[in-house]
Amino acid sequence: MDKKVQSIKWLYLTVFLLPVLAMAQEKDKETKLDDVVLVGYTKVSKKDVTNAVSSVKGEALKDMPSTNAAEAIQGRLAGVQVSLSEGSPGADVDIVVRGGNSITQSNAPLYIVDGIQMDNALSILSPKEIESIEVLKDASSTSIFGSRGANGVVLITTKGGRKKAKTTINYNGFVGVRKIQNKIDVLDPYQYVLYQYEQYYKNGLETDITTFNTRYGTFDQLDKYKSMKKTDWQDKVFGREAFNFTHNVSVSGGSENSAFALTLNNVQEDGVMIGSAFKRSMANFKYDYDVSKKLSIGLNARYSRQMIYGAGTSASGSQSTNRLRNAIRYQPFEGGSSVDVDEFDPLFADQTNLVNPVLLANDEVKESGRNDLLLNATIDYKISKDFTFRSVIGYVQRDQLVNQFSGPVTTLARQNNDQPVVFLSNTQSRRITNTNTLNYRKTFGNHKLDLLAGQETVRTDGESMSINIKWFPKSSSAQEAFANVQLASPPSGMVQDAPKTMGDIDRLASFFGRANYIYKNKYIATVSMRADGSSVFQPGSNQWGYFPAASLAWKIKEENFLKENNSINELKLRLGFGKSGNNRIGAFLYDTFFTSSSDYGYAFGTSVTPGATTGNIMANPNVKWETASSYNAGLDFGFFKGRLYGTLDVYKTDTKDLLLLAKIPQTSGYEYQYQNSGSSENKGIELSMGSTIISKENFSWKIDANISSNRNTIKSLGNNASASANYYYYPSGWQNNLFDFLVQVGKPVGTYWGYVTAGRYEVSEFNYDATTQAYALKAGVASSSAVANGAKPIQPGDLKLKDINGDGVIDSNDMTDLGSAQPKFYGGFTQTFRYKNWDMSLLFNFSIGNKVYNANKIEYSTQYLYKDNNMLAEVADRWRWFDDAGVKVTDPTALAALNANTTMWTPPAGAYFLHSYAIEDGSFLRLNNVTVGFSLPKGSLEAIGVKNLRLYATVNNLFTITGYSGFDPEANTRRNPLTPGVDYSAYPRSRFILSGIDITF
């Protein structure tokens, strides 16, 4: 096993076991409180919870400065994987609960903020305003939410005011700077020109030789490149110091009958890449008022406005969208062509498929804006001592826009008469939610009963419009083009593309009920049932899904044989079963709709008339709910008066009737169809532990840790598999027609599919013809020519692939399972120290055993179609054909001696393909956050009205221990459940150093 992986394991185990060892030395007062958690539509004492719930309180987040609430919970919750897709400002954060259940649909959990459903809610929340986050993980807890609960439910409660409290004003602000953490090593100027010399001179063509000599000089002139200054294009594009200014202001208080809280947040953040930035302003107001002893109301208004600037490094499309390539592969020095480096050279761009990365970054402008509005009102009415009625109505609106400008140097403009192109998109979604519940609570001696009945409706509407506008004047700036689209003028006989519009209509009607029974404070039983009717399915029986659940808990600590045991203060066994549903597909997929565009047009006279098409997805009137059945067994424990506490859960989730975008025979006229096809299984184990190791007046030390393991397996693919076996291949999409993922029964989702790298071909594997100076593979040596070398004859030093089936031919039959993105273990741990007025916290997260598909490595070590492209630094150690005098070596003995100390193969000349060289161990241990703070002694500033003043300094992403060679082992750029763990053209991750002040009046 790799030493780095071993060190991660031992470090984690040491920290995890340390609290147990410390218990023998420290015994002090109880520090673990009986928390209250939000489960379903009501609050429950944590001691009475029968379900699998992970929670984090705002107290744990308040001292961690972050612009994204999702980052603040990374590594804190057992069974919950939180990862940044890449390092760009405002980058998407992926949250997956217990591995996710869907194969082709979203595995994002359902977010409920203050009782109202929102999408990607953590992206519009500041960590400072969070009161608590509860993650419901098993179906016995999520089934009460029915629709979309199959992938977990995240319940978020924001802070409010307190009744009978004086008005308090708090300001928390910090300023910091981001800097790129690592780079990809590439060839230096001399190594680069030697490689180009080999490319141009290898075949002895006079035109190639003349081109090289004109561009770089003759061989005896190449020594000048040894002293030539290397241009670090990665540093020029990503190397700036990116400043961040974040401000949080909160005002809260209350009277005898009311409470209020106002929270304001503003973020101004630069990105490390030229032209990238993030801005966000948020406001949240909460007000609670007791109208009478029976009636109370609550009002909440939230508004968030954010803008992400910059085109980034890629889009989710194919290789043509890769902007990172230019910073890696552009010549590593300035000059080298007939045009100055700060001017665009169209001939060089055509010959190399590269553009000066600084020019390109400045010529692509993108603005992605998003406004979120949340309004909700709550009415609580105590009908009697035991009956309570609650009604919540909420309105959520999201407006999104994208303005993208592609200037003359971009590929898109060069494909359109070298004239700028603008893409404009506007989307609005509106959701109205109404939830009504009736709650009955009663205690009869040793019996405690809690009954809940409810009804909920969710109405979602939305529409979107997008348009590509071509042929702007070459002198147009981005802002001029955005504001004056009429400047675009099509050439004679051409027409602009028609705008594309889409509508979204989603209706959900739900009825649910739950009963909770506690006997003698020892035995707890909970049952629930929910029925959901969704408009995304064809009207009829398929519209409705039914989701029952039941769970039991036994408080073993309350039994007589443990009641007097002072070492054990909590011991509870939990068992649960439930079903939850998923309806995450587009609306009206049971019907056929048409889309118009000039792409489908036809010639009429001298112009093109737009046509219409149904697209490539066939309607399916029989599609229905995807259902997940979950089994969970858990143990909650606490020892030494709460000094050591934790939770152990074992679970299994079976998902059937998977909503798959299935590939169908094209004889139907379509390529895909949504089907309920197949099933999957997730099973795993989760352990979370915490300990207050030392709790003294002047010093405390606390640890919280969690570790989880999840195994995902495809159990069936239904009709979606091939005729001969239960599998099909799926493309990651970074390169066209590259089917590099295997979807197969018995294997996990995200299985990489490719060839096994077998090194390179050596001279000993060839017959040499001294007359023609030609090398030919010996009989019995399998040739990789068709796969790796563009069908050109194999030569010594070429990439060699393993002949898996032993038939003497390297072809698609030799592709095999190369591993998956699924880790063996993942988790995190935090350590908190307090010494007098000083405090320090460290937050680690880790992953062990996952594989990463480093697609960058394939592209940047493959020659393919273009010369004059730079390569990875390891290509300097490639097979050599020319000696130190620049003379080509053909003699077998001399050639073997020349390459005795080289290890790398010649960069392949064929198309891109996946082989195991690009599949790397993605295990890592990251110190995600370290914060040191100092609080002035209480009372020292009371004279000027200051209640509390804390100064702090923080480093985010301080270090990562990993063997991965790319920017970040957590990169996940393809945004598809079927293709996880692909690192392709990801925006580099940065280190963030900041300092701030937290002051309360």
N, C-alpha and C positions, 0 to 999 in steps of 0.2 A: 504494500500500500504506500502511496505517496507520503513523504514525510510531512508535507504541509497539511494534508488531510488528517494525519495522525495527531499533529500538534493542535489542530482545531478541536478534535475529539477530547484530547486530554485536558486542554484548557477548560473546555466546557464542563467536563465531568468534575474537575477540581473545584470550579466555582459552584457547581450544583450540589456537591456533597459537603462543601464547607459549612453551610448552616447546621447540618446534622452534627458535625464534630464540635461546633461551637456551643451547642446546647448543653454539653457536659460542663462547660465553664461558666455560662451565663444563664441565670434564672432571675427574671425580674417581673414586674407587673405586666398584666395583660395589655397588649397593644393592638390586637386585631379586633376591629369593631364588627358588630352585627350589621352589615350593610343591607341596604334596600336596593333591589334591582328591578328594572322594568322588564316585564315578561308579557308579551301579548298586549292586551289593552288595559293592563293594570299593574300596580306595583306589588311586589312580593318580598317578604323578608328573605334574605339570602339563605337563611337556615331552613326555609320551607320550600326552596326551589327543587323541583323534581326533574328538571331538564338540563341539557348541556348548554351552558351559557358562559361566555367569556366576557369580562367587563373591565373597563378602565375608567377611573374617575378623573374628573378635571384636575384634582389636586396633583395627580401624577404628571399632568401635562403642563401645568401652569408655569413651571420653571424651564420648560424647553422651548426656546425661541425657534419658530418655524413659520414659514408663510403658507404651508400646506398642512392641514390637520391630519391627512393620511400619513404623511411622513412621521408625524409625532407618535403614531401608534405602531409604527413598524417594529416588529420583534417583540411586542408586548402581549399579544393574545395567542394562546395555544390554539392550533388548528387554523389560524388565519394568516395567509401569506400576503404580505403587502410589499409590492415592488414597483419601482419607477421604471417605465418602459425605456426611457433614455434620460439624458441630462439637460434637455432644453428647458428654458423658462416656461412654466405652466404645463409641463409634460404630463401626460396621462399617468395616473397611478392605478395599478391593477390590484384589486383585492379579491382573493379567492378563498372561500371557506371550505375546508375539508376536501380540497382537490377539485371541486367543481364537478357537476354531473353531466352537463350537456356536451355534445361532441362538436356540432357545427354552430350552435347558438351561444349567445353571451352567457358567461358564467359569473357575471357581476351579481352581487347580492342585492336584495331589496333594501332601500334606504327609507327610513321613516324619521323625519325631523319634527319633533314636537307634535307628533301625531299625524303628520302629513307626508304623503309619499313624494319623494324627489329622486331624480336620477343624478348619480355622481355627486351626492350631497357634500361629501367632505371637501370637495374642491372649492366650495363657496363658504367655508367655515374657517374661522380663525381658532387655533387651539385655545386661546385665552377665553373664548366664550363658551366652551363646552363644559357642561356640568357632569355628564357621564355618557359613555358609549357602551352599550350592551350588544353583543353579537350572539344571536340565537343560531345554534349550529345543527341541532338534530331536528328531525321532522316532528317529534312530539312537542316541540316549542314553535317551529315555523309553520306548522299546518294551520294554526289559527289565522295566519295571514293568507293561506291558500295560494292564490295567484302569485307567481314569481317567487314563492318562498323556498323553492327547491334548492336554490343556491345560497341559502342562508339569509338572515335578516339582520340589518344593522340599525339599532334603535338609538337615536341621538337626542339627548335632552340638552337644551342650551340654558345658560344661567339666567335666572330671573332675580327680582328683588325680594326682600323679606319684609313681612309686615312688622310694624312696631320697630323699625330700624331707622337710624339716622342716615341721612343722605351721604353716600360715600363716592368719592371720585378717584379713579385709578387711571394712571397713565403708564403704559409699558411701550417702550420704543427701543429700537436697536438699529445700528448701522453696521454694515459688514461688506466684505469683498469676496468675490468668488474668483478662483483661479483653476485652470485646467489641471487635472491631477496627473495624468500620464498621456503619453503619445504612442503612436505606432512607429516603430523604427523602420526607416527606409534606406535605400542605397545613398551613399554620399556622391558628390559630383564625379570623382574618379571612378568609383565602382559603377556608376550609372553609364558613363561613356564607354567603359570597357564592355559592359553588357550590350550596348548599342553597336559597338564595333563588331562584336560576335554576330549580332543579328544581321547587320548589313553585309558583312564579309563572308559569312558562312557558305553561301551558295555560289560565290565568285561572280555574281552578275555585275557587269560594268556600271549599269545605271544605279544600282544600290551603292556601289563603292563611291561613285561620284557624289551621290546625295550625302553620304556620311562625311566625306572629306569637305564638302561645302559647308555643312552644318557644324561639324565638330573639329575638323582639321585632320591631318594625316596622323598615323600611329605615333610617329616620332614627335608629334606636337601635343600628345595627350597628357604629358607630365604636368602641363600647366594646370590641369584640373585637380592635381593633388593639393595645390595651395589655394585653389579657388574657394572663396567663402561659400559655404553651404547655405542655401536659402531654405529656412524652415517654414514651409507653407502652412503647416498645422499651427505654428505659433502666430503667423500673420493673420490667419483666419479665426483661430480659437484662443489666441494668447492674451487677449486684453484682460485687464483687471475689471471685473464686472461688479459695480457697487449696488448695494441694496439698502433702501431706507424703508423701515416698517414702523408704523405707529398704531397703537391700540389705545383707545380711550373708552372707559366705561363709567357710567353714572348709575347708581342704584340706591334704593331706599324704600321706605314704606311708611304708612300711617297705621292707624288702628285697624282699618278695614281694607287697605289696599297696599300694593307693592308694585314697583316699576323697576325696569332696567333698560338702559340705553347703551348699546355697544357700537363703536365706530372703529373701522379698520382701514388703513391705507397702505398699500405696498407699491414701491417704485423699485423695480429690479432690472438691471442690465443682464444680458446673457454674455457668456464668454465669446460667442461667435459674433462677428461683424453683423450689425443690423438687427440683432435679436434683443428682445426686452419683454418685460411683463409688468403690467400695471393693473391694480385692482383697488376698488373702493367698495366698502361694505357698510351697511347700517342695519342694525337690528333693534327693535323696540318691543318690549314685553310689558304687559300691564295686567294685573290681577285685581279684582275688586269683589268684595263680599257685599252683595246687595242687601242680603239679610242672613239670618242664621241658616236658612235653607238654600238660598240661591247665591251662586257665585259665578262670575264670568271672567274669562281671560282673553286677551287680545294680543296678537303677535304680528308684527310687520317686518319683513326682511327684504332688503334690496342689495343686490350685488352687481357691480359693473366691472368687467375685466377685459383687457385687450392683450393679446399675444402678438408680438412683432417678430418678423423674421420667417424666411421660407424654410429654415432648418437645414438638415443634411440630406433628407430624402422624403419621399412619400411612401405610401404602402404599396405602390405599384412595382413595376419591374426595374431592371437595371438602369433604364433610361432616366429614372428619377433620382439616381444616386449623385448627390452633390459632393459628398465626402470624397469620392474618387478623385476629384480634381486636386484636393489638398494633399492626397497621398501620392498620386501618380504623375503629377506635373513635374517637369524637369527640376532638379534640386539646385538650380542656380539661375541667376537672372541673365537674360540674353539668350543666345543660341539660335535665334531666328532673325529674319531680316526686319522684323518689327520690334520696337521697344517693348520691354516687358509690361509697361503700364498702358499699352495700347492693345486693342484686340487684333489678333492675327487670324483671319478666317481660314487661310490655307493651312496653318498649323492645326487649327481646330478640326478641320476635315481630315487631316492626315493622322491625327492622334486621338480624336474623339475627346479632347481635353480643352478646357478653357482656363486661363489664368484664374486661380481660385478667388483672388481678391476682387478682380473685375466681376466675376460671376456673382459673388456674394453681394456686391453693391448694385448689381443689375437685376436682382430678383427681390421684389418687395412683396411682403405678405402681411396683412393685418387680419387677425382672427379675433373678432369681438363676441362677447357674450354678456347679456343682461339677464339677471334672474330676479323674479319678484315672487315673494311668498307672503300670503295673507291668510291668517287663520283665526278663528274665534272658537272659544270653548264655553259651553254652558254646563254647569253642574247643579243639579237640583236634588236635595234630599227629600224624597217623597215621605219617608218615615225614618225611624232610627236605623232600620235595616236595609231599606231600598234607596238606591241612588241612580238617578238618570243622568247620563252624560251625552252631550251632542257636540261634535266637532265638525266644523265646515272649513274647508281650505281652498285657496285658489293659488295655483302655481303657474307662472308664465315664464317661458324662456325664449329670448330672441337671440339669434346667432347670425353673424355675418362673416363673410370671407371676401376680402379684396386682395387679389393677387395680380401682380404686374410682372411680366416676363419681357425684359428689355432686349435690345438687338443682339447681345452676345449669347443669349440663351439658346438652347437647342430648339425650343418651341418657336421662338421668333425666326430662327434660321430656316425652319421648315415652312414659314409663312412669309416668304419674300423679304426676309431680314427685317421685318417690321414688328414692333411690340404687340403683345397679346395680353389681354386682360380677362381674368376670370372673376365673376361676381356671383355671390351666393347669399341668399337670405332665407332664414328658416325661423318659423315661430311655432311654438307648441304651447297649448293651454290645457291645464288639468284642473277640474273641480272635483273635490272629494267631500263626501258627507258620511260621517260615521255616527251612529246612534247606538248606545249601549245602556242596558238596564242591569244593575248589579245588586245582588242580594247577599248580605253577609250576616251570619248569625252564629252564636256560640251557645250550645246546649250542654252544660256540664263538661264532659270529656270530648264532646263533639264540636267541631268547627266546620262550618259549611260556607262555601263561597261560590255563588252561581252567577254566570254572566250570559246574557243573550244580546246579540247585536245584529245590526244590518248596516251595510256599507255600499255606497255607489261611487264609482270613479268614472268620470267622463273626460276623455282626452281628445282634443282636436289640434290639428296643426296643418301647416302647409309650407312648402319650400319652393324656391325658384332659383335656378342657376343658369348662367349664360357664359359662353366663350365669345369674346369680341376681338376680332382680328384686324390687322392692317391699320394700326395707328401710325401717325407720322413718326419717323425715326427720332425726331428731336423731342418727342413727348416725354415728360417726366411721369412718374407713377401717380402723383397727386393730380396732375393735369388730366391724365387718362381716367382716373377714378371719377373725377368731377365732370368730365366732358366726354361721355362715350360717343357723342355725335362726331367727334374728331375722326373716328375710324371710318375709312372709306374703302369698300371692296373694289378690287380690280374689275374691269369690264367682264361681264358674264358670270360673275361670282356673287353669292349672297351670303350674308351672315347666318350663322347657325340660329335656329329658333330657340327661344328660352325653353328650358326643361322645367316643368312644374310637377309637383307631387302633393298629394293630400294624405293626411293621417287621421283616421277616425277610429277611436277605440272606446268601447263601452264595457264596463264591468259592474255586475250586480252580485252582491254577496250577502249570505246569511250565515251566522255562526253562533255557536254556543259553547260554553265551557263550565265544567263543574269541578270544584276542588274540595276535597274532604280530608280533614285531619282528625285523627283519633288519639287521644291522650298525648298529644304533642310528640308522638312516636311514629305513627304510620300515616302516610300521605298518599292519596290517590287523586289523579287529575285525568279527566277525559274531556275531549273537545271534538267538535265537528264543524266543518265549514263547507258550504256549497258556493261555487263560483260559476257565473255565467259570463262568457266572454264573446264579444262581437267579432273577434278575429277568426272565429270558426263559423262554418256555414250554419245558419239557423236550423235548430232541431236538437236532437239528443247529443250531438257532438259538442254543442256549445257549453254544456255543463260538466263541471268536474267536482268530485266529492272527496273530501280530505279529512278522514278521521284520525284521531291520535289518542293515546293513553300512556300514562307514566305513573310509576310507583316509587315511593321513597321510604326508607326505614332509617330512623334516627337511632342507630345502635347505641350511641352515647347515652340515650335516655333510659336504656334498660337498666335494671337493678344491678346487674353484674358489672356495669361500667360507670354507673352514676356517681359513685364515690371515688372513682379513679382520678387523681389530681393531675396525672401526666397527660391524659387524653381529655381534651375539652370539646372536641367535635369529631364525630364519626358517622357518616351518613352514606347509605347505599342507595343508588338510583337505577331504575330500569325504565326504558321508554321505547315506544314504537309509534310511528306516525307516517302519514302520507302527505306530500305537498306537491304543488303543481307548477308547471311552467308553460306560459303561452307566448313566449318571446319570438314571435314571427310578425311579419308585416301584416297590415290589414288587407282584407279582400283577396287573399291568395287562393281562395276557392273560385275566383272569377278571372276572366281574361281581360287585360287592358292593353291599350296601344300607346306607343311612344313615337313622337315625330321628331325628325332631325334631318339635316342635309346629309348626314352620314348615310342615310338610307334613301337618298334622293335619286332622281332620274333626270336625264337630259331632256329638255323640252325647248326646242329652238336653240338659242345661244346661251341659255341659262340653265341652272340646276333647280329643279322643283323639289322641296323637301318631301320625303315619303314617310310612311308609318310602319312600325313593326310591333310585334307582341313581346319582343325581348326573347331571352333564352330560358325563362322559367315557365314551366307548364302549370296550369291551374290544377288544384286537387281539392274537390269538394268533400273528401273523406278525412282530411287531416283533423286531428283532435288533440286533447291535452297530453302533454308529457307528464309522467307521474314518477315521483321518487318515493320509495319506501325505505324508511330509516329505522335501524335498531341501535340502541345505545345502552351501555351499562357504565355507570360511573361511581366513583367513590370520592367523597369530600372528607378531608381530615384536618385536624388541628391538634397540636401538641404543645405542652409546656405553657399553658395559659395563652395560647394564641401566638406564641413566639415563632413557631414553625407551623405552616399551614400549606394546603395544596389540594389539587384535584387530579384524579386519574380517570380518563374516559377511554372506552373501547367502543368502536362503532362499525357499522356496516350499512351502506346505502345502495340499494338496487334501483336503478332508473330504467323504466321501460317506456315503450312508445316514443322513443327519442325523436325529437323534431329535427330531422336531417334534411339538409339540402342535398338531395340524392342525385347522382349522375345517372341519366337514363339514356337509352338508345336514341341516337340522333335521327333515326328513321321516323321518330315521332314529330320531327320538326323543331324540337326543343333540345336543350342540353341538360337542364336540371329540373327537378320538381321537389317541392317540400313534401316529405312523407313521414309518417310515424313508423320508423323502421329501426329495429334493433334495441339493444339494451346495454347498459354499462354498470359497473360495480366499483364503488369506492369503499375501502375498509382501512382502518388505521387505529392508532393509539396516540393519546395526547397526555402529557404530564406537565402540570404547572405547579411550581412550589415557590414559597416565599418565606422569608425569615427576617425578623429583627434580631440580628446577631448580638448587637450591643445597644443598650438603651440606658444611657446615663444622662445626668443633668447637662453635662458639657459636651458629651460625645455620643453619637448614634451611628449605627452602620446597618443598612437594610439591603437585602437582596431579593429580587423577584426574577424568576427564570421559568422558561417553558421550552419544551421540546416535543415535536410531533413527527409522526410518520404516517404517510398516506400511500396506499397502493391502488392505482386506478387500473381497471381491466375492462376491455370491451368484451361483452358476453355474447352479443349477437349483432349482426348488421342487417338482418331481415332480407329484404329484396334488393338491398343496396350493394351486395357483394357480387363478385364475378361469378360466372357460371361454374367455374371449376373449383373455387375455394372461397372461404369466408374472408375476403380481403379486397381492398382496392388501393390504388396509389393516389396521392394528393400532392399538388404543387405548393411549395412555399411562396412562389410568385416573384422572388427576387430576380430570377432569370426565366424567360419565356420557355415553356415546354420542358421544364425540369421538374419531374415528379419525384421529389426527394423525401416524401413522408409516406409511411406505410400505415394504413388503417386496417387492422386485422384482428379478428376474434382471438382472444387469449393474450393480447398485447395491450400495453397502455396507450392512451391517446398521446400523440406527439412522438411517435417512434421514427427516428431518422432512418432513411433508406438510401443506401449507396454502395460504393465499392470499398474494398479494404486496400489501403495503401501498402504496397510491398516493397517500397524503396525505389530503386532505379535499375535499369539494365546495365550490366557490366560487360566489359570487352570479352570476357570469357564465354559469354552466351551467344557470341556471333561467329560466323565464318567470314574471313576477310579475303577479298579478291585483290591481290596486290596490283594486278594489271589495271583494274578499273577504280581501285581504291574505295571499293564499296563494301559495306557491312550488311550481312543478311543473317537474320536470326537462325540459330540452329534448330534442327527438327526437335520437336517436343517442348520447345519453349513457347509458351502462350504469348500472343501479341496483344498489346493494349492499343494498337493503332486506331481501330475504329472508334474506341471510346475516348481516348485521351489525346490523340495526335491528329485529329482531322483526317483520318484515313491515309496519312502520309506514312511511308515506311519507318519502322522503328529503328532508331540509331542508339549506339551506346550513350548512356546518360539520361535517356528518356524515362519519364515516369512509368513505373511498373505497378500493375494492379494484380491482386491475388486471384488466381483461377479457382474459385470456390468449388465448382462442381467437377473440376478435373477433366474437362472435355477438350482442353488444349486451345480453347478460344475464349477471349475476354469479351463478353457481351452482357446484355441485360440479365441473363440467367445467373450472372455472378454477383448481382447486387444482393445485399443482405442487411439484416438488422444491425444498426450501428449504435444503439442505445436510445435513451429518451431524456427529455428535460425534467423528468420526475425525480426529485431528490429522495434519498433514503431517509434523511432526517432534516428538519429545519426548525428554526425557533429563534430565541433571543434571550437576553438577560440584562437586567439593569442593576446597578449598584448605586446607592445613595449614601453619602456621608454628610454628617453635620458636626462641626466642632465650634462650639460657642456661636459666634455670629457668621461663621463661614459655612458654606455648603458646597458640595460637589456631587455631580451625577454622571454616570457613564452608561450609555445605552449601546449594547452590541446586538447584532443580528447575524445569523449564519445559515448556511445550507451545506449539506454534505451529500455527495453522490450523484448530483445532477450533471447532465451533459449539456454543453452549449455548442450550437451549430454556428461556427465562426465563418459566415459566408464571405466576409471581407477577406479572409485568408485565401479563399479560393480565387477570388477575383484578382487580388494583388500579387498572386504568384503564378498567374496564367498569362501567356502571351496573347493567344487568340488572334484577333484581327489586326492589331495595331502595333507598330514600332514606336519608339520614342516615349514609352510609358515607363515610369519608375516602378520599382518593385519593393517587396519587403526586404529588410536588411539581410535576412537569411539566404536570399538568392545570391548574395556575394559568394557563398560557399558552394555554388552550383558546379556541375560538371563543366569542365573547360575543354574547348576545342583549339584554343590558341595559346601558344607559350608566351613567356615574358617578352619575347621580341616581336609579338604580334603575328607569328607564323603559324599557319594551321597545321596541326599534328594529325596525321592519318595512320601512321604505323601503329599496330596494336600494342606492341610492347611499350613504346614511348607514350602512347595515349593513356595506357593503364598507369604508368609511372606518374604522368602529369596529374592524374586524378586520385592518386593514392591517399591524399589527405583531404579531399573534398567529400562532402556527404550529401549535398542537395542535388536533386535531379534538375535537368534542363526544364525551364518553364514550359508547360504543355502548349502546343500550337492549336489544339482542337477547342471545341466549344466548352463552356463551363459545365462542370458536373460535380456531384458530391462524392468525395472519398474520405476515408477516416482521418486523413491528415487535418481536416477542418473540424472534427468532432473532439472537443477538449473537455477536460474535467472542469466543471464550473463550481466546485466546492469553494467556499470562502468563509472568512470570519471578518466582519466589518465593525470597526468602532464608529458607529453611526453618529454619535453625539457625545461630546464631553462638555460639561458646563461647570464653571466655578463662579460662585456668587458670594457677596458680602452684604449683610444687612446691618444697617446702623442700629445700635442698641435702642430698644423701644423706650420712648419717653425722651430721647435726646433732642428730638425736633418738635415735640408737641407744642412748644411755645409759638411756632409759626404754623401750626395746624397740620403738620405732617404726621400721619399715624405710622407709616412704614416706608422705608427707603432701602432698596436693594440695588446694588450694582453687580453686573455679571459679564462674563466673557464666555464665548462658546465657539467650538469648532465642530462643524458638521462634516461627516465623511473624512475623518482624520486619517485613517489608514484601512487598507483591505489586505488581508493575508490570503493569497490565492495563487494558483499556478496558471491561471488563464492569461493568455497573451493579448487579448483585446482590451478595449477601453474599460469594459465593465461586465463582470460575469452575470449580472442581473438583467442585462439588455434583452428586450423582447419587442422586436420592431414590426412583426407581421400582423399583429392585432387580430389573430384568428385562433380559436381554441384548438384547431387541428394542427396548427404550426407554431407551437410555443418554442421558446429558447433559441430563436434565430436572431443573431446579432449581425445586422446588415445595415451599414451606413447610419449607425446610431450617433446621435449628438453626444459628444464626450461628457462624462460626468465630472463635476468640479468639486473642489474643496471650498467650504464656506467658513470664513473666520469673521466673527462679529463681536460687538460689545453693546451693552444696553443698560437701561435704567428702568426700574419698576418702582413707582411712587404712588402712595395712597394718601388721600386727604380726607 
